[in-house]
């Protein structure tokens, strides 16, 4: 997690550079790396309501950062391009629901829970591009830097089922299977952009996901980018808000302290 538009865009960006190299010849080295989320921890509080039922409050923290650089050089060495991309995502999932537990036999209990999944997401991206062209003994230098920070939140659902074994009167170990349904869109952010022409822009943007054929390759590639206005024109299609999918199925192992 998260899957969806972010992973699709990174894969498409790598494909774009391969298509560029195939058309222009020369060589391409490097790639943009996807985010990698490993196992993580969460804390849960269960507040008894009536016999067997409890209010469940859970919280966790997800964080991943990745970067990558692509270098292109044409066959004669007169054209060199360097493209750097960084993605940094932080998420704070919270769960509020109702839990149920019931003893089944000596020291073993069945656990079940379900409710709402609330997530707050911060997503940052940094992009840096530089190009050098040598023509008739004159070198031309082009560049741009772009930094955008987005925020959004969403409501989803979760459900879990598991078993618990009492080690001591105040300590138990449990294992649960959990399913989460959660998609986040509506990302809004602040963008900072500058380039070799002296252009500087700071503006509020919305995260869009679309297909674009703006590179002259006669092929559409996926784009995930912040824009002040909804992208339009003959070179773009299938424009919609960017979306991250935090849905998952997981097995959890943990300790329970009883007070």
LUMMI-892423 format. One record per residue (C-alpha): residue number from 1; residue in one letter; x, y, z. Coordinates in nm, 2 decimals, always signed. Example, Ala and Ser with C-alpha at 12.3 -4.5 7.8 and 13.67 -1.06 7.14 Angstrom:
{num = 1, residu = A, x = +1.23, y = -0.45, z = +0.78}
{num = 2, residu = S, x = +1.37, y = -0.11, z = +0.71}
END
This chain:
{num = 1, residu = X, x = +0.00, y = +0.00, z = +0.00}
{num = 2, residu = X, x = -0.08, y = +0.25, z = -0.13}
{num = 3, residu = X, x = -0.16, y = +0.12, z = -0.47}
{num = 4, residu = X, x = -0.34, y = +0.28, z = -0.76}
{num = 5, residu = X, x = -0.25, y = +0.60, z = -0.93}
{num = 6, residu = X, x = +0.09, y = +0.66, z = -0.76}
{num = 7, residu = X, x = +0.24, y = +0.32, z = -0.86}
{num = 8, residu = X, x = +0.08, y = +0.35, z = -1.21}
{num = 9, residu = X, x = +0.23, y = +0.69, z = -1.26}
{num = 10, residu = X, x = +0.58, y = +0.59, z = -1.15}
{num = 11, residu = X, x = +0.58, y = +0.28, z = -1.38}
{num = 12, residu = X, x = +0.45, y = +0.50, z = -1.67}
{num = 13, residu = X, x = +0.72, y = +0.76, z = -1.61}
{num = 14, residu = X, x = +0.99, y = +0.48, z = -1.65}
{num = 15, residu = X, x = +0.81, y = +0.36, z = -1.96}
{num = 16, residu = X, x = +0.82, y = +0.72, z = -2.10}
{num = 17, residu = X, x = +1.19, y = +0.74, z = -2.08}
{num = 18, residu = X, x = +1.24, y = +0.40, z = -2.24}
{num = 19, residu = X, x = +1.01, y = +0.51, z = -2.52}
{num = 20, residu = X, x = +1.21, y = +0.84, z = -2.55}
{num = 21, residu = X, x = +1.53, y = +0.64, z = -2.58}
{num = 22, residu = X, x = +1.38, y = +0.40, z = -2.84}
{num = 23, residu = X, x = +1.28, y = +0.70, z = -3.06}
{num = 24, residu = X, x = +1.59, y = +0.92, z = -3.01}
{num = 25, residu = X, x = +1.84, y = +0.64, z = -2.97}
{num = 26, residu = X, x = +2.13, y = +0.68, z = -2.73}
{num = 27, residu = X, x = +2.12, y = +0.54, z = -2.38}
{num = 28, residu = X, x = +1.91, y = +0.56, z = -2.06}
{num = 29, residu = X, x = +2.03, y = +0.47, z = -1.72}
{num = 30, residu = X, x = +1.85, y = +0.46, z = -1.39}
{num = 31, residu = X, x = +1.48, y = +0.45, z = -1.30}
{num = 32, residu = X, x = +1.22, y = +0.60, z = -1.06}
{num = 33, residu = X, x = +1.15, y = +0.37, z = -0.76}
{num = 34, residu = X, x = +0.81, y = +0.30, z = -0.62}
{num = 35, residu = X, x = +0.72, y = +0.35, z = -0.26}
{num = 36, residu = X, x = +0.78, y = +0.05, z = -0.03}
{num = 37, residu = X, x = +0.57, y = -0.01, z = +0.28}
{num = 38, residu = X, x = +0.68, y = -0.29, z = +0.50}
{num = 39, residu = X, x = +0.52, y = -0.44, z = +0.82}
{num = 40, residu = X, x = +0.42, y = -0.17, z = +1.07}
{num = 41, residu = X, x = +0.29, y = -0.15, z = +1.43}
{num = 42, residu = X, x = -0.04, y = -0.02, z = +1.56}
{num = 43, residu = X, x = -0.19, y = +0.04, z = +1.91}
{num = 44, residu = X, x = -0.54, y = -0.05, z = +2.01}
{num = 45, residu = X, x = -0.76, y = +0.03, z = +2.31}
{num = 46, residu = X, x = -1.07, y = -0.16, z = +2.39}
{num = 47, residu = X, x = -1.32, y = -0.01, z = +2.63}
{num = 48, residu = X, x = -1.58, y = -0.25, z = +2.76}
{num = 49, residu = X, x = -1.94, y = -0.15, z = +2.71}
{num = 50, residu = X, x = -2.14, y = -0.45, z = +2.80}
{num = 51, residu = X, x = -2.06, y = -0.82, z = +2.85}
{num = 52, residu = X, x = -1.86, y = -0.93, z = +2.54}
{num = 53, residu = X, x = -1.87, y = -0.60, z = +2.36}
{num = 54, residu = X, x = -1.62, y = -0.31, z = +2.36}
{num = 55, residu = X, x = -1.55, y = +0.02, z = +2.19}
{num = 56, residu = X, x = -1.24, y = -0.02, z = +1.97}
{num = 57, residu = X, x = -0.99, y = +0.26, z = +1.91}
{num = 58, residu = X, x = -0.69, y = +0.19, z = +1.70}
{num = 59, residu = X, x = -0.41, y = +0.41, z = +1.56}
{num = 60, residu = X, x = -0.10, y = +0.36, z = +1.34}
{num = 61, residu = X, x = +0.15, y = +0.55, z = +1.13}
{num = 62, residu = X, x = +0.27, y = +0.47, z = +0.77}
{num = 63, residu = X, x = +0.57, y = +0.64, z = +0.61}
{num = 64, residu = X, x = +0.77, y = +0.57, z = +0.29}
{num = 65, residu = X, x = +1.00, y = +0.78, z = +0.08}
{num = 66, residu = X, x = +1.17, y = +0.69, z = -0.25}
{num = 67, residu = X, x = +1.37, y = +0.87, z = -0.51}
{num = 68, residu = X, x = +1.53, y = +0.79, z = -0.84}
{num = 69, residu = X, x = +1.73, y = +0.95, z = -1.12}
{num = 70, residu = X, x = +1.71, y = +0.88, z = -1.49}
{num = 71, residu = X, x = +2.00, y = +0.99, z = -1.72}
{num = 72, residu = X, x = +1.97, y = +1.01, z = -2.09}
{num = 73, residu = X, x = +2.25, y = +1.07, z = -2.35}
{num = 74, residu = X, x = +2.22, y = +1.06, z = -2.73}
{num = 75, residu = X, x = +2.46, y = +0.87, z = -2.95}
{num = 76, residu = X, x = +2.68, y = +1.17, z = -3.03}
{num = 77, residu = X, x = +2.68, y = +1.30, z = -2.67}
{num = 78, residu = X, x = +2.55, y = +1.64, z = -2.78}
{num = 79, residu = X, x = +2.23, y = +1.59, z = -2.58}
{num = 80, residu = X, x = +2.23, y = +1.50, z = -2.21}
{num = 81, residu = X, x = +1.92, y = +1.50, z = -1.98}
{num = 82, residu = X, x = +1.89, y = +1.43, z = -1.61}
{num = 83, residu = X, x = +1.56, y = +1.38, z = -1.44}
{num = 84, residu = X, x = +1.53, y = +1.34, z = -1.06}
{num = 85, residu = X, x = +1.20, y = +1.24, z = -0.89}
{num = 86, residu = X, x = +1.13, y = +1.21, z = -0.51}
{num = 87, residu = X, x = +0.80, y = +1.09, z = -0.35}
{num = 88, residu = X, x = +0.74, y = +1.11, z = +0.02}
{num = 89, residu = X, x = +0.41, y = +0.98, z = +0.17}
{num = 90, residu = X, x = +0.30, y = +0.98, z = +0.53}
{num = 91, residu = X, x = -0.04, y = +0.85, z = +0.66}
{num = 92, residu = X, x = -0.21, y = +0.84, z = +0.99}
{num = 93, residu = X, x = -0.49, y = +0.57, z = +0.99}
{num = 94, residu = X, x = -0.74, y = +0.56, z = +1.28}
{num = 95, residu = X, x = -1.01, y = +0.30, z = +1.34}
{num = 96, residu = X, x = -1.32, y = +0.35, z = +1.55}
{num = 97, residu = X, x = -1.55, y = +0.05, z = +1.58}
{num = 98, residu = X, x = -1.73, y = -0.21, z = +1.79}
{num = 99, residu = X, x = -1.55, y = -0.52, z = +1.91}
{num = 100, residu = X, x = -1.68, y = -0.86, z = +2.03}
{num = 101, residu = X, x = -1.50, y = -1.13, z = +2.23}
{num = 102, residu = X, x = -1.63, y = -1.47, z = +2.36}
{num = 103, residu = X, x = -1.45, y = -1.76, z = +2.53}
{num = 104, residu = X, x = -1.46, y = -2.08, z = +2.33}
{num = 105, residu = X, x = -1.26, y = -2.32, z = +2.56}
{num = 106, residu = X, x = -0.98, y = -2.31, z = +2.81}
{num = 107, residu = X, x = -0.79, y = -1.98, z = +2.77}
{num = 108, residu = X, x = -0.90, y = -1.93, z = +2.41}
{num = 109, residu = X, x = -1.14, y = -1.66, z = +2.29}
{num = 110, residu = X, x = -1.28, y = -1.55, z = +1.95}
{num = 111, residu = X, x = -1.23, y = -1.19, z = +1.86}
{num = 112, residu = X, x = -1.43, y = -0.98, z = +1.60}
{num = 113, residu = X, x = -1.44, y = -0.61, z = +1.52}
{num = 114, residu = X, x = -1.57, y = -0.38, z = +1.26}
{num = 115, residu = X, x = -1.62, y = -0.01, z = +1.20}
{num = 116, residu = X, x = -1.49, y = +0.31, z = +1.03}
{num = 117, residu = X, x = -1.14, y = +0.36, z = +0.90}
{num = 118, residu = X, x = -1.03, y = +0.72, z = +0.90}
{num = 119, residu = X, x = -0.70, y = +0.82, z = +0.73}
{num = 120, residu = X, x = -0.51, y = +1.15, z = +0.71}
{num = 121, residu = X, x = -0.25, y = +1.16, z = +0.43}
{num = 122, residu = X, x = +0.04, y = +1.40, z = +0.35}
{num = 123, residu = X, x = +0.21, y = +1.35, z = +0.02}
{num = 124, residu = X, x = +0.51, y = +1.54, z = -0.11}
{num = 125, residu = X, x = +0.68, y = +1.52, z = -0.44}
{num = 126, residu = X, x = +0.99, y = +1.69, z = -0.57}
{num = 127, residu = X, x = +1.10, y = +1.69, z = -0.94}
{num = 128, residu = X, x = +1.42, y = +1.83, z = -1.09}
{num = 129, residu = X, x = +1.51, y = +1.83, z = -1.46}
{num = 130, residu = X, x = +1.82, y = +1.94, z = -1.64}
{num = 131, residu = X, x = +1.91, y = +1.92, z = -2.01}
{num = 132, residu = X, x = +2.22, y = +2.02, z = -2.20}
{num = 133, residu = X, x = +2.23, y = +2.06, z = -2.58}
{num = 134, residu = X, x = +2.53, y = +2.13, z = -2.79}
{num = 135, residu = X, x = +2.46, y = +2.28, z = -3.13}
{num = 136, residu = X, x = +2.71, y = +2.44, z = -3.37}
{num = 137, residu = X, x = +2.96, y = +2.49, z = -3.09}
{num = 138, residu = X, x = +2.70, y = +2.65, z = -2.86}
{num = 139, residu = X, x = +2.58, y = +2.48, z = -2.54}
{num = 140, residu = X, x = +2.22, y = +2.54, z = -2.43}
{num = 141, residu = X, x = +2.10, y = +2.46, z = -2.08}
{num = 142, residu = X, x = +1.74, y = +2.40, z = -1.97}
{num = 143, residu = X, x = +1.61, y = +2.32, z = -1.63}
{num = 144, residu = X, x = +1.31, y = +2.33, z = -1.39}
{num = 145, residu = X, x = +1.24, y = +2.25, z = -1.03}
{num = 146, residu = X, x = +0.90, y = +2.17, z = -0.89}
{num = 147, residu = X, x = +0.80, y = +2.09, z = -0.53}
{num = 148, residu = X, x = +0.44, y = +2.01, z = -0.42}
{num = 149, residu = X, x = +0.29, y = +1.92, z = -0.09}
{num = 150, residu = X, x = -0.06, y = +1.77, z = -0.08}
{num = 151, residu = X, x = -0.31, y = +1.68, z = +0.20}
{num = 152, residu = X, x = -0.63, y = +1.48, z = +0.21}
{num = 153, residu = X, x = -0.83, y = +1.25, z = +0.43}
{num = 154, residu = X, x = -1.10, y = +0.99, z = +0.38}
{num = 155, residu = X, x = -1.35, y = +0.76, z = +0.55}
{num = 156, residu = X, x = -1.35, y = +0.39, z = +0.49}
{num = 157, residu = X, x = -1.43, y = +0.06, z = +0.66}
{num = 158, residu = X, x = -1.26, y = -0.22, z = +0.84}
{num = 159, residu = X, x = -1.35, y = -0.57, z = +0.97}
{num = 160, residu = X, x = -1.14, y = -0.83, z = +1.15}
{num = 161, residu = X, x = -1.17, y = -1.18, z = +1.29}
{num = 162, residu = X, x = -0.92, y = -1.36, z = +1.51}
{num = 163, residu = X, x = -0.84, y = -1.57, z = +1.82}
{num = 164, residu = X, x = -0.67, y = -1.48, z = +2.15}
{num = 165, residu = X, x = -0.49, y = -1.70, z = +2.40}
{num = 166, residu = X, x = -0.45, y = -1.59, z = +2.77}
{num = 167, residu = X, x = -0.09, y = -1.64, z = +2.88}
{num = 168, residu = X, x = -0.15, y = -1.48, z = +3.22}
{num = 169, residu = X, x = -0.46, y = -1.32, z = +3.39}
{num = 170, residu = X, x = -0.34, y = -0.98, z = +3.26}
{num = 171, residu = X, x = -0.16, y = -1.08, z = +2.94}
{num = 172, residu = X, x = -0.28, y = -1.25, z = +2.61}
{num = 173, residu = X, x = -0.14, y = -1.31, z = +2.27}
{num = 174, residu = X, x = -0.37, y = -1.29, z = +1.96}
{num = 175, residu = X, x = -0.38, y = -1.33, z = +1.58}
{num = 176, residu = X, x = -0.62, y = -1.16, z = +1.36}
{num = 177, residu = X, x = -0.71, y = -1.14, z = +0.99}
{num = 178, residu = X, x = -0.82, y = -0.79, z = +0.89}
{num = 179, residu = X, x = -0.97, y = -0.63, z = +0.58}
{num = 180, residu = X, x = -0.96, y = -0.26, z = +0.51}
{num = 181, residu = X, x = -1.16, y = -0.07, z = +0.24}
{num = 182, residu = X, x = -1.01, y = +0.28, z = +0.20}
{num = 183, residu = X, x = -0.95, y = +0.51, z = -0.10}
{num = 184, residu = X, x = -0.83, y = +0.86, z = -0.07}
{num = 185, residu = X, x = -0.88, y = +1.14, z = -0.33}
{num = 186, residu = X, x = -0.95, y = +1.51, z = -0.33}
{num = 187, residu = X, x = -0.58, y = +1.60, z = -0.27}
{num = 188, residu = X, x = -0.52, y = +1.98, z = -0.24}
{num = 189, residu = X, x = -0.18, y = +2.13, z = -0.21}
{num = 190, residu = X, x = +0.08, y = +2.41, z = -0.25}
{num = 191, residu = X, x = +0.31, y = +2.41, z = -0.55}
{num = 192, residu = X, x = +0.64, y = +2.59, z = -0.60}
{num = 193, residu = X, x = +0.79, y = +2.60, z = -0.95}
{num = 194, residu = X, x = +1.08, y = +2.77, z = -1.12}
{num = 195, residu = X, x = +1.28, y = +2.72, z = -1.44}
{num = 196, residu = X, x = +1.56, y = +2.85, z = -1.67}
{num = 197, residu = X, x = +1.35, y = +3.13, z = -1.81}
{num = 198, residu = X, x = +1.32, y = +3.30, z = -1.47}
{num = 199, residu = X, x = +0.96, y = +3.20, z = -1.42}
{num = 200, residu = X, x = +0.86, y = +3.15, z = -1.06}
{num = 201, residu = X, x = +0.52, y = +3.03, z = -0.94}
{num = 202, residu = X, x = +0.37, y = +2.96, z = -0.61}
{num = 203, residu = X, x = +0.01, y = +2.85, z = -0.63}
{num = 204, residu = X, x = -0.26, y = +2.62, z = -0.49}
{num = 205, residu = X, x = -0.32, y = +2.31, z = -0.69}
{num = 206, residu = X, x = -0.54, y = +2.00, z = -0.71}
{num = 207, residu = X, x = -0.39, y = +1.65, z = -0.77}
{num = 208, residu = X, x = -0.51, y = +1.51, z = -1.11}
{num = 209, residu = X, x = -0.45, y = +1.18, z = -1.28}
{num = 210, residu = X, x = -0.48, y = +1.16, z = -1.66}
{num = 211, residu = X, x = -0.32, y = +1.03, z = -1.98}
{num = 212, residu = X, x = -0.10, y = +1.26, z = -2.19}
{num = 213, residu = X, x = +0.06, y = +1.26, z = -2.53}
{num = 214, residu = X, x = +0.26, y = +1.58, z = -2.49}
{num = 215, residu = X, x = +0.60, y = +1.44, z = -2.56}
{num = 216, residu = X, x = +0.57, y = +1.38, z = -2.93}
{num = 217, residu = X, x = +0.60, y = +1.00, z = -2.91}
{num = 218, residu = X, x = +0.25, y = +0.93, z = -3.05}
{num = 219, residu = X, x = +0.18, y = +0.74, z = -2.73}
{num = 220, residu = X, x = -0.02, y = +0.82, z = -2.42}
{num = 221, residu = X, x = +0.14, y = +0.80, z = -2.07}
{num = 222, residu = X, x = -0.01, y = +0.83, z = -1.73}
{num = 223, residu = X, x = +0.05, y = +1.15, z = -1.54}
{num = 224, residu = X, x = -0.01, y = +1.23, z = -1.17}
{num = 225, residu = X, x = +0.04, y = +1.60, z = -1.12}
{num = 226, residu = X, x = -0.09, y = +1.91, z = -0.93}
{num = 227, residu = X, x = -0.26, y = +2.17, z = -1.15}
{num = 228, residu = X, x = -0.43, y = +2.49, z = -1.07}
{num = 229, residu = X, x = -0.71, y = +2.41, z = -1.32}
{num = 230, residu = X, x = -0.83, y = +2.08, z = -1.46}
{num = 231, residu = X, x = -0.61, y = +1.98, z = -1.75}
{num = 232, residu = X, x = -0.77, y = +2.02, z = -2.09}
{num = 233, residu = X, x = -0.67, y = +2.00, z = -2.46}
{num = 234, residu = X, x = -0.61, y = +1.77, z = -2.75}
{num = 235, residu = X, x = -0.31, y = +1.60, z = -2.59}
{num = 236, residu = X, x = -0.48, y = +1.49, z = -2.26}
{num = 237, residu = X, x = -0.77, y = +1.25, z = -2.19}
{num = 238, residu = X, x = -0.94, y = +1.06, z = -1.91}
{num = 239, residu = X, x = -0.88, y = +1.34, z = -1.66}
{num = 240, residu = X, x = -1.00, y = +1.27, z = -1.30}
{num = 241, residu = X, x = -0.88, y = +1.35, z = -0.94}
{num = 242, residu = X, x = -0.58, y = +1.15, z = -0.83}
{num = 243, residu = X, x = -0.66, y = +0.86, z = -0.60}
{num = 244, residu = X, x = -0.45, y = +0.65, z = -0.35}
{num = 245, residu = X, x = -0.58, y = +0.31, z = -0.25}
{num = 246, residu = X, x = -0.50, y = +0.22, z = +0.12}
{num = 247, residu = X, x = -0.73, y = -0.09, z = +0.11}
{num = 248, residu = X, x = -0.55, y = -0.41, z = +0.22}
{num = 249, residu = X, x = -0.59, y = -0.76, z = +0.37}
{num = 250, residu = X, x = -0.35, y = -0.84, z = +0.65}
{num = 251, residu = X, x = -0.27, y = -1.08, z = +0.93}
{num = 252, residu = X, x = -0.19, y = -0.92, z = +1.27}
{num = 253, residu = X, x = +0.00, y = -1.07, z = +1.56}
{num = 254, residu = X, x = +0.00, y = -0.88, z = +1.89}
{num = 255, residu = X, x = +0.00, y = -0.87, z = +2.27}
{num = 256, residu = X, x = -0.30, y = -0.77, z = +2.48}
{num = 257, residu = X, x = -0.26, y = -0.62, z = +2.83}
{num = 258, residu = X, x = -0.57, y = -0.64, z = +3.05}
{num = 259, residu = X, x = -0.64, y = -0.37, z = +3.31}
END
